[in-house]
C-alpha cells in the first residue's frame, strides 16, 4: 500500500507523500492555485493501527477549505496542491505536517503519522471582499460585472442584468463613498446605475427605476444635467402618477437636449396624461359641487 509514494511537500522533506490511486481525466483541471476553494472527500486513518478517525464519506457531505490559508493541516494544503479534479490519492502525512507532537485527542495520539485517502471533487476561485481589494482589482471586478450585466440585458434577462449592474456600481466606489472623485470610477458608477434604471423600466418596476436614477442625479455633476437619468426618472414618475415631478425631470432633460426623440415623445405622452388627470379631477369635483349645490337649494 505504501509503494510508489512521491514526495509532494514543497520543502521536499518527506512531510507529505502521495500515491495516485485513480488518475484524473486527461482534460481535468488542476492543480488548484493558492487561495482557491477546494471541495473534497476524505477518509483518515492512523498509520499505526489503521483505525479510522474521520471521514467525510461517512457524513455524506464533501469537505471544503481554502488552499494555502492554514484552515487545514499543512499536509492537506500541500498535498491537495498537487492534485487534479477527479483524482483519488493516498496522502501519507508526517506529524510535522499533521497534528504534531500533541496530536488531536482523543482520536489522534501524539506524533501520529496519518493516512488520508482523498478525492479532489472541484475547486474555484474565492472572490476577495471589496474592502480587501486594491483599486485596480476593484475596478476590474466592476467592469467584469458590468459586462455580465450587458450580456444579461441582451438576452432580455432584465432582472439579472439589473443585479449585475448594481453590483458593478457598488464595486466602482470605495466603501462609504457615494460621490467618487476619480473620473473613471464616477463614469462607471453613473453608467451602471443608469443601465440598472433601464432594466427596471423594462420590467415596469417604476419605484426601483426611480431609486437607480436618484443614485446618479444626487451627484453634483449630474443633478439637472444627466439627460438619460432625467428622462428615465421622468418616465418612471409618470407611470407612478407623479406627473408634476415627471414634468420637472422631462423638461430639464429637454432643456439640455431638445432634439432627443425619447424625451420629446415622453413629453407628448405626459401632456396627454396631465390633460386626462385634469378632466378626471374636473369630473370628480364638478360633480361633487353640483350635488352639493342641489342639496343646499333644497
Number of C-alpha atoms within 10 A of each C-alpha: 7 11 7 10 16 15 18 22 22 13 10 11 10 17 22 30 23 26 19 18 14 12 14 18 11 7 8 14 14 18 14 22 17 15 16 18 18 24 18 21 20 21 17 19 21 18 16 11 7 11 13 15 13 14 19 15 13 11 9 9 12 17 16 16 18 21 23 19 13 11 12 14 18 22 25 24 22 21 25 26 21 16 24 23 23 18 19 22 21 23 26 29 26 21 21 16 20 23 22 16 12 12 16 14 9 8 13 19 16 15 16 21 23 23 25 23 19 24 25 24 17 17 22 13 13 12 12 12 9 17 11 10 15 10 16 9 14 23 20 14 20 26 19 14 22 25 16 17 28 20 16 19 22 11 10 13 16 22 17 18 27 28 17 26 32 24 19 28 27 21 26 27 23 17 10 7 10 15 17 16 10 9 9 12 20 20 13 23 25 23 18 29 26 28 26 30 30 25 26 23 21 16 14 13 17 21 16 19 29 21 16 26 26 18 18 24 21 13 16 10 12 15 15 20 18 19 22 20 31 29 26 29 30 31 27 26 21 24 18 13 13 13 20 13 14 25 21 14 25 27 20 21 24 21 13 13 14 12 10 14 11 14 25 18 10 19 21 10 14 21 13 12 16 16 12 12 14 12 13 12 12 12 12 11 12 13 12 11 12 11 11 11 11 9 9 8 6 5
